[in-house]
Amino acid sequence: MIYLLHIDTSVDSGTVAVSGDGIILASVVNDETRNHAATVNVMINHVLADAGISLNDLSAIVVCAGPGSYTGLRIGMATAKGLCYVLDKPLLLDNRLTLLAYQALQHHKGCTHYVSLLVAREKEYFIGIYDSDFNCLLQPRHIAEEQLKYFIEKKQDTRIITDMPEAAFTDFIIKNSHIDNNIKIDLNSWGLYAFGQYKCNNNVNLSDSEPFYLKQVYTHK
C-alpha cells in the first residue's frame, strides 16, 4: 500500500493526515491559531499511531505549499523536508488553489471552468483556472485587481472557489456561474489527488523546492 503523510500549516489551523492508496486513514486538526511549530510533530506521531504505521512505512511526504501564511508555510516545508531527508522519501508539493479546484470538480461536475481565487493582499489575489477535464488553463499565480476581470469574465458555467463575497463579482460574472465560499481543503479529495501525483512521480527536488507565497512588496497610491 502507498502511504502518504499530508501536512498543511498554510492557514491558522494546522492539519496532518495519513492516506493509504488515496484513502484517508487518520487525520488530526489543531485549532490553536498559528501554533504549528509546537504541535506539528506531535500531530504527525498521533496520525501515524492511529493509522497503525511508522515513519518508515511512508512512501512520500505531501505538503500544502501555499498560498498561505509565510511562517506557517515555512514550518510545514521545513518539517516535510527534514523527514524526507532523514527517511530518504520523496516530497510532493500541492498548491491550495489546485486542491480547491480539484475538490470542486469532484463534488460539482458539469462546469466548464473551475477558478480558485484567494485574496492575497488589498487589491491583490491568487488565482488558478482549470477546465472540466482538470487541465490547467492558468497556472496558479499572483495578480493585481485590474487583471481579475480579464481572467474571469466571459467564461460560461464557471465555478469560482473564493474567500471573496459574491457581491465582488457583480460587474463581470456571467449567467450560470456559481460562487463557492468553501475554501477549506477536503482531505478525502486531497488523498485522491496526492495519490495520483505520487503514481505520476510528480515529486520535487528537496534542495530547490519552496513555498508558494508573495515575495515582492507591492505598494498602492
NUSE-270881 format. One record per residue (C-alpha): x, y, z. Coordinates in steps of 0.25 Angstrom, whole numbers. Example, Ala and Ser with C-alpha at 12.3 -4.5 7.8 and 13.67 -1.06 7.14 Angstrom:
REM residues 2
<atom <49; -18; 31>>
<atom <55; -4; 29>>
REM end
This chain:
REM residues 221
<atom <0; 0; 0>>
<atom <5; 14; -3>>
<atom <5; 22; 10>>
<atom <5; 37; 9>>
<atom <7; 47; 20>>
<atom <-1; 60; 18>>
<atom <4; 73; 25>>
<atom <-4; 86; 24>>
<atom <1; 98; 32>>
<atom <-3; 109; 22>>
<atom <-14; 114; 30>>
<atom <-18; 117; 44>>
<atom <-22; 103; 47>>
<atom <-12; 92; 45>>
<atom <-16; 79; 38>>
<atom <-8; 66; 38>>
<atom <-13; 53; 31>>
<atom <-9; 39; 26>>
<atom <-15; 33; 14>>
<atom <-13; 19; 8>>
<atom <-15; 17; -7>>
<atom <-23; 30; -7>>
<atom <-32; 28; 5>>
<atom <-30; 36; 17>>
<atom <-27; 26; 29>>
<atom <-25; 36; 40>>
<atom <-25; 51; 42>>
<atom <-24; 62; 53>>
<atom <-27; 77; 53>>
<atom <-20; 87; 62>>
<atom <-29; 99; 64>>
<atom <-19; 107; 73>>
<atom <-17; 118; 64>>
<atom <-3; 118; 57>>
<atom <3; 109; 67>>
<atom <9; 100; 57>>
<atom <23; 99; 61>>
<atom <20; 94; 75>>
<atom <9; 84; 70>>
<atom <12; 79; 56>>
<atom <22; 67; 61>>
<atom <12; 63; 72>>
<atom <1; 63; 61>>
<atom <10; 54; 52>>
<atom <12; 44; 63>>
<atom <-3; 44; 66>>
<atom <-7; 41; 52>>
<atom <3; 30; 50>>
<atom <-1; 23; 62>>
<atom <-16; 24; 58>>
<atom <-12; 18; 44>>
<atom <-4; 7; 51>>
<atom <9; 10; 43>>
<atom <22; 16; 45>>
<atom <30; 27; 38>>
<atom <38; 17; 31>>
<atom <25; 11; 25>>
<atom <22; 24; 18>>
<atom <24; 25; 3>>
<atom <25; 40; 2>>
<atom <22; 53; 9>>
<atom <12; 63; 3>>
<atom <11; 78; 7>>
<atom <1; 88; 4>>
<atom <11; 98; -1>>
<atom <2; 111; -1>>
<atom <-3; 121; -3>>
<atom <-4; 124; 11>>
<atom <3; 129; 24>>
<atom <18; 131; 21>>
<atom <22; 126; 35>>
<atom <12; 114; 34>>
<atom <17; 110; 20>>
<atom <32; 110; 25>>
<atom <29; 102; 37>>
<atom <21; 91; 28>>
<atom <32; 91; 18>>
<atom <44; 90; 28>>
<atom <37; 79; 35>>
<atom <34; 71; 22>>
<atom <48; 73; 16>>
<atom <54; 69; 29>>
<atom <46; 56; 29>>
<atom <49; 53; 14>>
<atom <64; 55; 16>>
<atom <65; 46; 28>>
<atom <55; 35; 23>>
<atom <60; 37; 8>>
<atom <46; 39; 4>>
<atom <41; 47; -8>>
<atom <34; 61; -6>>
<atom <21; 65; -13>>
<atom <17; 80; -12>>
<atom <2; 83; -15>>
<atom <-4; 96; -17>>
<atom <-16; 101; -9>>
<atom <-22; 107; -22>>
<atom <-21; 93; -29>>
<atom <-26; 85; -18>>
<atom <-39; 95; -17>>
<atom <-41; 93; -31>>
<atom <-40; 78; -31>>
<atom <-49; 76; -20>>
<atom <-59; 86; -26>>
<atom <-59; 77; -39>>
<atom <-61; 64; -31>>
<atom <-73; 70; -24>>
<atom <-79; 79; -34>>
<atom <-77; 73; -48>>
<atom <-83; 79; -61>>
<atom <-76; 93; -60>>
<atom <-67; 97; -72>>
<atom <-57; 105; -63>>
<atom <-52; 104; -49>>
<atom <-46; 116; -43>>
<atom <-39; 117; -30>>
<atom <-38; 131; -25>>
<atom <-32; 135; -12>>
<atom <-29; 149; -6>>
<atom <-14; 152; -5>>
<atom <-14; 166; 0>>
<atom <-22; 178; -2>>
<atom <-26; 178; -17>>
<atom <-17; 166; -20>>
<atom <-21; 152; -22>>
<atom <-16; 138; -24>>
<atom <-23; 131; -36>>
<atom <-23; 117; -43>>
<atom <-32; 113; -54>>
<atom <-36; 98; -59>>
<atom <-45; 92; -69>>
<atom <-55; 81; -67>>
<atom <-44; 71; -70>>
<atom <-35; 77; -60>>
<atom <-26; 82; -70>>
<atom <-19; 95; -64>>
<atom <-23; 107; -73>>
<atom <-16; 117; -64>>
<atom <-4; 113; -54>>
<atom <-6; 117; -40>>
<atom <-1; 132; -39>>
<atom <-2; 145; -33>>
<atom <-10; 156; -40>>
<atom <-14; 170; -37>>
<atom <-28; 175; -36>>
<atom <-29; 181; -50>>
<atom <-25; 167; -56>>
<atom <-37; 160; -49>>
<atom <-48; 164; -59>>
<atom <-39; 159; -71>>
<atom <-37; 145; -65>>
<atom <-52; 143; -61>>
<atom <-61; 150; -70>>
<atom <-68; 143; -82>>
<atom <-65; 129; -76>>
<atom <-79; 121; -76>>
<atom <-83; 111; -66>>
<atom <-71; 115; -57>>
<atom <-70; 111; -42>>
<atom <-62; 121; -34>>
<atom <-56; 116; -21>>
<atom <-52; 128; -13>>
<atom <-52; 135; 0>>
<atom <-58; 148; -6>>
<atom <-73; 151; -5>>
<atom <-82; 149; -17>>
<atom <-84; 164; -18>>
<atom <-70; 166; -22>>
<atom <-73; 159; -36>>
<atom <-86; 166; -39>>
<atom <-79; 175; -50>>
<atom <-74; 163; -59>>
<atom <-79; 150; -54>>
<atom <-88; 143; -65>>
<atom <-100; 135; -64>>
<atom <-100; 120; -60>>
<atom <-87; 123; -51>>
<atom <-86; 119; -37>>
<atom <-79; 125; -25>>
<atom <-73; 115; -15>>
<atom <-68; 121; -2>>
<atom <-63; 107; 4>>
<atom <-48; 109; 4>>
<atom <-45; 98; 13>>
<atom <-37; 87; 8>>
<atom <-45; 74; 7>>
<atom <-36; 63; 12>>
<atom <-43; 52; 4>>
<atom <-40; 59; -9>>
<atom <-26; 63; -5>>
<atom <-23; 48; -2>>
<atom <-28; 44; -16>>
<atom <-21; 56; -23>>
<atom <-7; 53; -16>>
<atom <-8; 38; -19>>
<atom <-9; 41; -34>>
<atom <2; 51; -33>>
<atom <11; 40; -26>>
<atom <7; 30; -37>>
<atom <12; 40; -47>>
<atom <25; 43; -40>>
<atom <22; 57; -38>>
<atom <32; 59; -27>>
<atom <40; 71; -25>>
<atom <55; 74; -23>>
<atom <58; 76; -8>>
<atom <69; 86; -10>>
<atom <61; 96; -18>>
<atom <47; 94; -14>>
<atom <40; 106; -7>>
<atom <26; 110; -3>>
<atom <17; 118; -12>>
<atom <15; 132; -6>>
<atom <17; 146; -9>>
<atom <32; 150; -9>>
<atom <31; 164; -15>>
<atom <26; 176; -7>>
<atom <15; 184; -14>>
<atom <10; 198; -11>>
<atom <-2; 205; -15>>
<atom <-4; 220; -17>>
REM end
